[in-house]
């Protein structure tokens, strides 16, 4: 080691701790397990995000379809269709159809 490193007590203490760590099999195993745990967490988080996005897209699609159904129901009501018939054909609640303009 260089003279500058050997004269710095903090660096020497860190170096000795590093050497002790690298020679201790149980510490190596602990470090390996920690790395594996962190990698598993990263994978689980990524999977959860992807699933969340997929669910979000599905929910958004379903919401858009519902909005479209109400739009069609509103057009039918404006053209004079009976609200009970609209509710039956569209599968929407009668009260919701009655509230449409």
C-alpha positions as CSV (number, residue, x, y, z in Angstrom):
1,X,0.0,0.0,0.0
2,X,1.1,3.5,-0.6
3,X,2.6,5.6,2.2
4,X,-0.3,8.1,2.0
5,X,-2.9,5.3,2.6
6,X,-0.9,3.7,5.4
7,X,-0.7,7.1,7.2
8,X,-4.4,7.7,7.1
9,X,-6.1,5.9,10.0
10,X,-9.6,6.0,8.5
11,X,-8.5,4.5,5.2
12,X,-6.5,1.8,7.0
13,X,-9.6,1.0,9.1
14,X,-11.7,0.7,6.0
15,X,-9.1,-1.4,4.3
16,X,-8.8,-3.8,7.3
17,X,-12.6,-4.1,7.4
18,X,-12.7,-4.9,3.7
19,X,-10.0,-7.6,4.1
20,X,-11.9,-9.1,7.1
21,X,-15.1,-9.1,5.0
22,X,-13.6,-10.7,1.9
23,X,-12.0,-13.5,4.0
24,X,-15.1,-14.3,5.9
25,X,-17.3,-16.9,4.1
26,X,-20.4,-16.1,6.1
27,X,-20.1,-12.4,5.2
28,X,-19.7,-13.3,1.6
29,X,-22.8,-15.4,1.8
30,X,-24.7,-12.6,3.5
31,X,-23.6,-10.2,0.8
32,X,-24.7,-12.6,-1.9
33,X,-28.1,-13.1,-0.3
34,X,-28.5,-9.3,0.0
35,X,-27.7,-8.8,-3.7
36,X,-30.1,-11.6,-4.6
37,X,-32.8,-10.1,-2.4
38,X,-32.4,-6.7,-4.0
39,X,-32.5,-8.2,-7.5
40,X,-35.7,-10.1,-6.6
41,X,-37.2,-6.9,-5.3
42,X,-36.3,-5.1,-8.5
43,X,-37.9,-7.8,-10.6
44,X,-41.1,-7.9,-8.4
45,X,-41.4,-4.2,-8.6
46,X,-41.0,-4.2,-12.4
47,X,-43.6,-7.0,-12.7
48,X,-46.0,-5.1,-10.4
49,X,-45.6,-2.0,-12.5
50,X,-46.2,-3.9,-15.8
51,X,-49.3,-5.6,-14.3
52,X,-50.6,-2.3,-13.0
53,X,-50.2,-0.7,-16.4
54,X,-51.9,-3.7,-18.0
55,X,-54.8,-3.4,-15.5
56,X,-54.9,0.3,-16.0
57,X,-55.2,-0.1,-19.8
58,X,-58.0,-2.7,-19.3
59,X,-59.8,-0.5,-16.9
60,X,-59.4,2.5,-19.2
61,X,-60.8,0.4,-22.1
62,X,-63.8,-0.7,-20.1
63,X,-64.5,2.9,-19.0
64,X,-64.3,4.1,-22.6
65,X,-66.7,1.4,-23.7
66,X,-69.1,2.4,-21.0
67,X,-68.9,6.0,-22.0
68,X,-69.5,5.0,-25.6
69,X,-72.6,3.1,-24.5
70,X,-74.0,6.1,-22.7
71,X,-73.3,8.2,-25.8
72,X,-75.2,5.8,-28.0
73,X,-78.0,5.7,-25.4
74,X,-78.2,9.5,-25.4
75,X,-78.4,9.6,-29.2
76,X,-81.2,7.0,-29.1
77,X,-83.1,9.0,-26.5
78,X,-82.7,12.2,-28.6
79,X,-84.2,10.3,-31.6
80,X,-87.2,9.3,-29.6
81,X,-86.6,5.8,-28.5
82,X,-88.4,4.7,-25.3
83,X,-86.1,4.9,-22.2
84,X,-87.1,1.4,-21.1
85,X,-86.2,0.0,-24.5
86,X,-82.8,1.9,-24.5
87,X,-82.0,0.5,-21.0
88,X,-82.9,-3.0,-22.1
89,X,-81.0,-2.9,-25.3
90,X,-77.9,-1.2,-23.9
91,X,-77.8,-3.0,-20.6
92,X,-77.7,0.3,-18.7
93,X,-79.7,1.3,-15.6
94,X,-83.0,2.9,-16.4
95,X,-82.4,5.8,-14.0
96,X,-79.1,6.6,-15.8
97,X,-80.9,6.7,-19.2
98,X,-83.6,9.0,-17.8
99,X,-80.9,11.5,-16.6
100,X,-79.4,11.8,-20.1
101,X,-80.2,14.9,-22.1
